[in-house]
């Protein structure tokens, strides 16, 4: 069933693959550890120390929990599955080239990290625009993980 969903989802974008390869690469970067290691310190020094601290604690807790749940669920990536397109990206933002068959796909660390960070920020400031922005960004990151 997982393969059928991915084949259907990737098929939605097949006429514009070059654009969506680039778009979803940028979106998926929002869930990379790079966010924690670059954006949070900048946020800490320049904007709001308390929010950055909450984000760091929540982000690192989410990454730790994600690793445990991946090992418990043990759902392998569908790399090499017929009909599923694997997008190879190797740059400073995103690296899919080093993913391999046998590594686990669920739960998505990118989706979990972006959810924790974005919703922590929205919760702290409790502004409608932040809640909407966080929701849209998290949904896009989730989509990017299915696409890439």
Secondary structure, 3 states (H helix, E strand, C coil): CHHHHHHHHHHCCHHHHHHHHHHHHHHHHCCCHHHHHHHHHHHHHHCCHHHHHHHHHHHHHHHHHHHHHHHHHCCECCCCCCCCCCCCCECCCCECCCCCCCCECCCCHHHHHHHHHHHHHHHHHCCHHHHHHHHHHHHHHHHHHHHC
